[in-house]
């Protein structure tokens, strides 16, 4: 009788262990929605291209925030799809990701750090725009987010309240996107000096761009990517003031010396009024040409 009980108990223990082992090996990989990233219930219903979205709201995007309201709250079912081309991997593209669907690109402003872990380059997103604002930031760059209000002192000395598109909360953002693919190919386009920020801001603003065979103005082996005297703006010898490299003081490479030789530079090209800012994603976006 004791032998029988022992055999039954051993069988029960082995069964439990096998069950636990099987659950560990056979458990399917969780989706982004299941681990708290995004809204797994989103479905494609009314998807338009990013180019069409920017065209629809071009009046708001091209409005100077000091002279009007540069955004519109989306109050209808409208969606876009896009592949992440840039994130905050080095701290240079702060609280933002850039997405591109082939027709155009746009910036999404999110009040959260560590976006590189949630949205690696190549991640494809479905984004529901109802309840979000589409328009421009302080420099007429097409942006999705929520309005930010601040006081502004006019030329006459009066103080007035102005607003523009800025960072939405992570809680709000989580309700508005779903990850639909990963590992998508991301390729930059080559910069053309005929692209004017004022005239071509809608078309090229937010794009991943490579500017080839350039040198950094004033690079001497000591000048760094971020210099307080120029507030992170580094100009190219070949292009005057129409486009420049913009570097955050909080970027991981801010203290690195600028290369003195010829380089190819890849980054997210942002409109800042009538000029272009090229924002590299990490130090590997600067390729020395030998």
C-alpha positions as a Markdown table, in Angstrom:
| # | Residue | x | y | z |
|---|---|---|---|---|
| 1 | Unk | 0.0 | 0.0 | 0.0 |
| 2 | Unk | 2.8 | 2.4 | 0.9 |
| 3 | Unk | 4.5 | 1.5 | -2.4 |
| 4 | Unk | 1.4 | 2.4 | -4.3 |
| 5 | Unk | 1.0 | 5.7 | -2.6 |
| 6 | Unk | 4.7 | 6.5 | -3.3 |
| 7 | Unk | 4.2 | 5.7 | -7.0 |
| 8 | Unk | 1.1 | 7.9 | -7.2 |
| 9 | Unk | 2.8 | 10.8 | -5.5 |
| 10 | Unk | 5.8 | 10.6 | -7.8 |
| 11 | Unk | 3.5 | 10.5 | -10.8 |
| 12 | Unk | 1.7 | 13.6 | -9.6 |
| 13 | Unk | 4.9 | 15.6 | -9.0 |
| 14 | Unk | 6.3 | 14.6 | -12.4 |
| 15 | Unk | 3.0 | 15.7 | -14.0 |
| 16 | Unk | 3.1 | 19.1 | -12.3 |
| 17 | Unk | 6.8 | 19.6 | -13.3 |
| 18 | Unk | 6.1 | 18.6 | -16.9 |
| 19 | Unk | 3.1 | 21.0 | -17.0 |
| 20 | Unk | 5.3 | 23.9 | -15.7 |
| 21 | Unk | 8.1 | 23.1 | -18.2 |
| 22 | Unk | 5.6 | 22.9 | -21.1 |
| 23 | Unk | 4.0 | 26.2 | -20.2 |
| 24 | Unk | 7.4 | 27.8 | -20.1 |
| 25 | Unk | 8.5 | 26.4 | -23.5 |
| 26 | Unk | 5.2 | 26.6 | -25.3 |
| 27 | Unk | 3.9 | 30.0 | -24.2 |
| 28 | Unk | 3.5 | 32.2 | -27.3 |
| 29 | Unk | 5.4 | 35.5 | -27.5 |
| 30 | Unk | 3.3 | 38.3 | -26.2 |
| 31 | Unk | 2.2 | 41.1 | -28.5 |
| 32 | Unk | 2.9 | 44.8 | -27.8 |
| 33 | Unk | -0.7 | 45.2 | -26.7 |
| 34 | Unk | -0.5 | 42.4 | -24.2 |
| 35 | Unk | 2.6 | 43.8 | -22.5 |
| 36 | Unk | 1.1 | 47.3 | -22.3 |
| 37 | Unk | 2.4 | 48.8 | -25.5 |
| 38 | Unk | -0.2 | 50.4 | -27.6 |
| 39 | Unk | -3.9 | 49.6 | -28.3 |
| 40 | Unk | -4.2 | 46.0 | -29.6 |
| 41 | Unk | -7.9 | 46.7 | -30.5 |
| 42 | Unk | -7.1 | 49.2 | -33.2 |
| 43 | Unk | -8.1 | 48.1 | -36.7 |
| 44 | Unk | -7.4 | 49.7 | -40.1 |
| 45 | Unk | -10.6 | 51.7 | -41.0 |
| 46 | Unk | -9.7 | 55.0 | -42.7 |
| 47 | Unk | -6.0 | 55.1 | -43.5 |
| 48 | Unk | -4.6 | 58.0 | -45.5 |
| 49 | Unk | -1.0 | 58.6 | -46.6 |
| 50 | Unk | 1.2 | 60.9 | -44.6 |
| 51 | Unk | 1.5 | 63.1 | -47.6 |
| 52 | Unk | -2.2 | 63.5 | -47.8 |
| 53 | Unk | -2.5 | 64.2 | -44.1 |
| 54 | Unk | 0.1 | 67.0 | -44.3 |
| 55 | Unk | -1.7 | 68.4 | -47.4 |
| 56 | Unk | -5.0 | 68.4 | -45.6 |
| 57 | Unk | -3.6 | 70.4 | -42.7 |
| 58 | Unk | -1.0 | 72.4 | -44.6 |
| 59 | Unk | -2.6 | 75.7 | -43.5 |
| 60 | Unk | -2.1 | 74.8 | -39.9 |
| 61 | Unk | 1.4 | 73.4 | -40.4 |
| 62 | Unk | 2.5 | 76.6 | -42.3 |
| 63 | Unk | 1.1 | 78.9 | -39.6 |
| 64 | Unk | 3.6 | 80.8 | -37.4 |
| 65 | Unk | 2.6 | 80.0 | -33.8 |
| 66 | Unk | 3.1 | 83.6 | -32.9 |
| 67 | Unk | 0.5 | 84.7 | -35.4 |
| 68 | Unk | -2.2 | 82.1 | -35.2 |
| 69 | Unk | -3.1 | 78.6 | -34.2 |
| 70 | Unk | -0.8 | 76.1 | -36.0 |
| 71 | Unk | -2.7 | 72.9 | -35.4 |
| 72 | Unk | -6.1 | 71.3 | -35.5 |
| 73 | Unk | -7.7 | 68.7 | -33.2 |
| 74 | Unk | -8.7 | 65.7 | -35.3 |
| 75 | Unk | -12.4 | 64.9 | -34.5 |
| 76 | Unk | -13.0 | 62.2 | -37.0 |
| 77 | Unk | -11.8 | 58.6 | -37.6 |
| 78 | Unk | -8.5 | 59.1 | -39.5 |
| 79 | Unk | -5.5 | 56.9 | -39.5 |
| 80 | Unk | -1.9 | 56.7 | -40.9 |
| 81 | Unk | 0.6 | 54.0 | -41.1 |
| 82 | Unk | 4.3 | 54.6 | -41.0 |
| 83 | Unk | 7.7 | 53.0 | -40.2 |
| 84 | Unk | 9.9 | 54.4 | -37.5 |
| 85 | Unk | 13.0 | 56.0 | -39.0 |
| 86 | Unk | 14.3 | 57.8 | -35.9 |
| 87 | Unk | 14.1 | 57.6 | -32.1 |
| 88 | Unk | 15.9 | 58.8 | -29.0 |
| 89 | Unk | 18.6 | 56.1 | -29.0 |
| 90 | Unk | 21.3 | 58.7 | -28.3 |
| 91 | Unk | 19.2 | 61.4 | -26.6 |
| 92 | Unk | 19.5 | 63.7 | -29.7 |
| 93 | Unk | 16.0 | 63.3 | -31.0 |
| 94 | Unk | 14.4 | 64.0 | -27.6 |
| 95 | Unk | 10.8 | 62.9 | -26.8 |
| 96 | Unk | 10.1 | 62.2 | -30.5 |
| 97 | Unk | 10.0 | 59.6 | -33.1 |
| 98 | Unk | 9.9 | 60.1 | -36.9 |
| 99 | Unk | 7.7 | 57.9 | -39.1 |
| 100 | Unk | 7.6 | 57.5 | -42.9 |
| 101 | Unk | 5.2 | 55.7 | -45.2 |
| 102 | Unk | 7.0 | 56.3 | -48.4 |
| 103 | Unk | 4.9 | 59.3 | -49.4 |
| 104 | Unk | 6.2 | 61.5 | -46.6 |
| 105 | Unk | 7.3 | 61.7 | -43.0 |
| 106 | Unk | 6.0 | 63.3 | -39.9 |
| 107 | Unk | 7.2 | 63.8 | -36.3 |
| 108 | Unk | 5.3 | 62.3 | -33.3 |
| 109 | Unk | 6.0 | 64.1 | -30.0 |
| 110 | Unk | 5.7 | 61.9 | -26.9 |
| 111 | Unk | 6.4 | 62.9 | -23.4 |
| 112 | Unk | 8.4 | 59.8 | -22.5 |
| 113 | Unk | 12.0 | 58.7 | -22.4 |
| 114 | Unk | 13.4 | 55.4 | -23.6 |
| 115 | Unk | 11.4 | 55.4 | -26.9 |
| 116 | Unk | 14.2 | 53.5 | -28.6 |
| 117 | Unk | 13.3 | 50.4 | -26.6 |
| 118 | Unk | 9.6 | 50.6 | -27.5 |
| 119 | Unk | 10.0 | 51.8 | -31.1 |
| 120 | Unk | 13.2 | 50.6 | -32.7 |
| 121 | Unk | 14.0 | 51.8 | -36.2 |
| 122 | Unk | 12.0 | 49.6 | -38.7 |
| 123 | Unk | 8.9 | 49.3 | -36.5 |
| 124 | Unk | 5.7 | 49.8 | -38.4 |
| 125 | Unk | 2.8 | 51.6 | -36.6 |
| 126 | Unk | -0.9 | 52.0 | -37.2 |
| 127 | Unk | -1.8 | 55.4 | -35.7 |
| 128 | Unk | -5.4 | 56.5 | -34.9 |
| 129 | Unk | -5.5 | 60.4 | -35.1 |
| 130 | Unk | -8.9 | 61.0 | -33.6 |
| 131 | Unk | -8.3 | 63.0 | -30.4 |
| 132 | Unk | -4.8 | 64.1 | -31.3 |
| 133 | Unk | -3.6 | 67.4 | -32.8 |
| 134 | Unk | -1.9 | 67.7 | -36.2 |
| 135 | Unk | 0.0 | 70.8 | -37.1 |
| 136 | Unk | 3.4 | 72.3 | -36.4 |
| 137 | Unk | 5.9 | 72.8 | -33.7 |
| 138 | Unk | 7.6 | 76.2 | -33.1 |
| 139 | Unk | 9.4 | 75.9 | -36.4 |
| 140 | Unk | 6.6 | 74.8 | -38.8 |
| 141 | Unk | 7.7 | 71.2 | -38.8 |
| 142 | Unk | 4.7 | 68.9 | -39.3 |
| 143 | Unk | 4.0 | 67.2 | -35.9 |
| 144 | Unk | 1.4 | 65.0 | -34.2 |
| 145 | Unk | 0.9 | 65.5 | -30.5 |
| 146 | Unk | -1.1 | 67.8 | -28.2 |
| 147 | Unk | -1.1 | 71.6 | -27.8 |
| 148 | Unk | 1.4 | 73.3 | -25.5 |
| 149 | Unk | 0.6 | 76.8 | -24.2 |
| 150 | Unk | 3.1 | 79.4 | -23.1 |
| 151 | Unk | 3.4 | 83.2 | -22.7 |
| 152 | Unk | 5.1 | 85.1 | -25.4 |
| 153 | Unk | 6.4 | 88.7 | -25.3 |
| 154 | Unk | 5.7 | 90.6 | -28.5 |
| 155 | Unk | 7.8 | 93.2 | -30.2 |
| 156 | Unk | 5.7 | 95.9 | -28.5 |
| 157 | Unk | 6.5 | 94.5 | -25.0 |
| 158 | Unk | 3.0 | 93.0 | -24.5 |
| 159 | Unk | 2.6 | 89.5 | -23.2 |
| 160 | Unk | 0.3 | 87.1 | -25.0 |
| 161 | Unk | -0.4 | 83.4 | -24.9 |
| 162 | Unk | 0.6 | 81.3 | -27.8 |
| 163 | Unk | 0.4 | 77.5 | -28.5 |
| 164 | Unk | 1.9 | 74.9 | -30.8 |
| 165 | Unk | 2.0 | 71.1 | -31.1 |
| 166 | Unk | 4.2 | 69.4 | -28.5 |
| 167 | Unk | 4.5 | 66.2 | -26.5 |
| 168 | Unk | 1.4 | 64.1 | -25.7 |
| 169 | Unk | 1.4 | 62.0 | -22.6 |
| 170 | Unk | 2.4 | 58.4 | -22.8 |
| 171 | Unk | -1.0 | 57.4 | -21.5 |
| 172 | Unk | -2.7 | 59.2 | -24.4 |
| 173 | Unk | -0.2 | 57.9 | -27.0 |
| 174 | Unk | -0.8 | 54.3 | -25.8 |
| 175 | Unk | -4.4 | 54.6 | -26.8 |
| 176 | Unk | -3.6 | 55.7 | -30.3 |
| 177 | Unk | -1.2 | 53.3 | -31.9 |
| 178 | Unk | -0.6 | 49.6 | -32.6 |
| 179 | Unk | 2.6 | 47.9 | -33.7 |
| 180 | Unk | 1.8 | 46.0 | -36.8 |
| 181 | Unk | 5.3 | 44.9 | -38.0 |
| 182 | Unk | 9.0 | 45.1 | -37.1 |
| 183 | Unk | 12.3 | 44.9 | -38.9 |
| 184 | Unk | 11.1 | 46.9 | -41.9 |
| 185 | Unk | 13.8 | 48.2 | -44.2 |
| 186 | Unk | 14.7 | 51.9 | -43.7 |
| 187 | Unk | 16.7 | 53.7 | -46.3 |
| 188 | Unk | 17.6 | 57.4 | -46.4 |
| 189 | Unk | 17.2 | 59.7 | -49.4 |
| 190 | Unk | 20.1 | 61.8 | -50.6 |
| 191 | Unk | 19.9 | 65.5 | -49.9 |
| 192 | Unk | 19.5 | 67.9 | -52.7 |
| 193 | Unk | 20.5 | 71.5 | -52.2 |
| 194 | Unk | 17.5 | 72.8 | -54.3 |
| 195 | Unk | 15.2 | 71.7 | -51.5 |
| 196 | Unk | 14.1 | 74.9 | -49.7 |
| 197 | Unk | 12.7 | 74.6 | -46.2 |
| 198 | Unk | 10.2 | 77.3 | -46.9 |
| 199 | Unk | 9.0 | 75.8 | -50.2 |
| 200 | Unk | 9.5 | 72.1 | -49.6 |
| 201 | Unk | 8.9 | 71.8 | -45.9 |
| 202 | Unk | 5.7 | 69.6 | -46.3 |
| 203 | Unk | 7.4 | 67.3 | -48.8 |
| 204 | Unk | 10.7 | 66.6 | -47.1 |
| 205 | Unk | 10.3 | 67.7 | -43.4 |
| 206 | Unk | 10.8 | 64.7 | -41.1 |
| 207 | Unk | 12.5 | 62.6 | -43.8 |
| 208 | Unk | 15.6 | 60.5 | -43.2 |
| 209 | Unk | 18.2 | 62.1 | -45.3 |
| 210 | Unk | 21.9 | 61.7 | -46.1 |
| 211 | Unk | 24.1 | 64.6 | -47.1 |
| 212 | Unk | 27.2 | 63.4 | -48.8 |
| 213 | Unk | 30.8 | 64.6 | -49.1 |
| 214 | Unk | 30.7 | 67.5 | -46.7 |
| 215 | Unk | 33.0 | 69.0 | -44.0 |
| 216 | Unk | 32.1 | 70.7 | -40.8 |
| 217 | Unk | 32.8 | 74.4 | -40.7 |
| 218 | Unk | 35.4 | 75.3 | -38.1 |
| 219 | Unk | 36.2 | 71.6 | -37.2 |
| 220 | Unk | 39.8 | 71.6 | -35.8 |
| 221 | Unk | 40.0 | 68.4 | -33.8 |
| 222 | Unk | 38.8 | 70.3 | -30.7 |
| 223 | Unk | 35.5 | 71.7 | -31.6 |
| 224 | Unk | 32.7 | 69.4 | -30.3 |
| 225 | Unk | 29.3 | 68.4 | -31.6 |
| 226 | Unk | 27.7 | 70.5 | -28.9 |
| 227 | Unk | 29.2 | 73.9 | -28.1 |
| 228 | Unk | 27.4 | 76.3 | -25.8 |
| 229 | Unk | 28.5 | 79.2 | -27.9 |
| 230 | Unk | 26.6 | 78.1 | -31.0 |
| 231 | Unk | 23.9 | 76.1 | -29.0 |
| 232 | Unk | 24.6 | 72.9 | -30.9 |
| 233 | Unk | 24.3 | 74.3 | -34.4 |
| 234 | Unk | 27.1 | 73.1 | -36.7 |
| 235 | Unk | 27.2 | 74.3 | -40.3 |
| 236 | Unk | 28.5 | 72.6 | -43.3 |
| 237 | Unk | 31.3 | 74.3 | -45.3 |
| 238 | Unk | 29.5 | 73.5 | -48.6 |
| 239 | Unk | 26.0 | 74.7 | -47.9 |
| 240 | Unk | 26.0 | 78.1 | -46.3 |
| 241 | Unk | 23.2 | 78.6 | -43.7 |
| 242 | Unk | 20.4 | 76.7 | -45.5 |
| 243 | Unk | 21.0 | 73.5 | -43.6 |
| 244 | Unk | 23.0 | 72.7 | -40.4 |
| 245 | Unk | 23.6 | 69.9 | -38.0 |
| 246 | Unk | 21.7 | 70.3 | -34.8 |
| 247 | Unk | 23.0 | 68.6 | -31.6 |
| 248 | Unk | 21.5 | 68.4 | -28.2 |
| 249 | Unk | 23.7 | 69.1 | -25.2 |
| 250 | Unk | 22.2 | 65.9 | -23.7 |
| 251 | Unk | 23.2 | 63.7 | -26.7 |
| 252 | Unk | 25.5 | 60.9 | -25.7 |
| 253 | Unk | 28.0 | 62.2 | -28.3 |
| 254 | Unk | 27.7 | 65.9 | -27.4 |
| 255 | Unk | 31.3 | 66.0 | -26.1 |
| 256 | Unk | 32.9 | 64.2 | -29.0 |
| 257 | Unk | 35.1 | 66.2 | -31.3 |
| 258 | Unk | 33.8 | 66.9 | -34.8 |
| 259 | Unk | 35.6 | 65.0 | -37.6 |
| 260 | Unk | 37.9 | 67.3 | -39.5 |
| 261 | Unk | 37.8 | 65.5 | -42.8 |
| 262 | Unk | 35.1 | 64.7 | -45.4 |
| 263 | Unk | 32.0 | 62.9 | -44.1 |
| 264 | Unk | 28.6 | 61.6 | -45.1 |
| 265 | Unk | 25.9 | 62.5 | -42.6 |
| 266 | Unk | 22.6 | 60.8 | -42.2 |
| 267 | Unk | 19.8 | 62.2 | -40.0 |
| 268 | Unk | 16.2 | 63.3 | -39.6 |
| 269 | Unk | 15.7 | 66.5 | -41.6 |
| 270 | Unk | 13.5 | 68.9 | -39.6 |
| 271 | Unk | 12.1 | 72.2 | -40.8 |
| 272 | Unk | 12.9 | 75.1 | -38.6 |
| 273 | Unk | 11.1 | 78.0 | -40.3 |
| 274 | Unk | 13.2 | 78.8 | -43.4 |
| 275 | Unk | 16.1 | 76.5 | -42.6 |
| 276 | Unk | 16.7 | 72.8 | -42.3 |
| 277 | Unk | 18.0 | 71.1 | -39.1 |
| 278 | Unk | 19.7 | 67.7 | -39.7 |
| 279 | Unk | 19.4 | 65.7 | -36.5 |
| 280 | Unk | 21.6 | 62.6 | -36.3 |
| 281 | Unk | 20.2 | 59.6 | -34.4 |
| 282 | Unk | 23.5 | 58.4 | -33.1 |
| 283 | Unk | 27.3 | 58.9 | -33.7 |
| 284 | Unk | 27.3 | 56.2 | -36.4 |
| 285 | Unk | 25.2 | 58.5 | -38.6 |
| 286 | Unk | 28.4 | 60.4 | -39.3 |
| 287 | Unk | 30.5 | 58.4 | -41.7 |
| 288 | Unk | 34.1 | 59.5 | -42.4 |
| 289 | Unk | 34.9 | 59.3 | -46.1 |
| 290 | Unk | 38.4 | 57.9 | -46.8 |
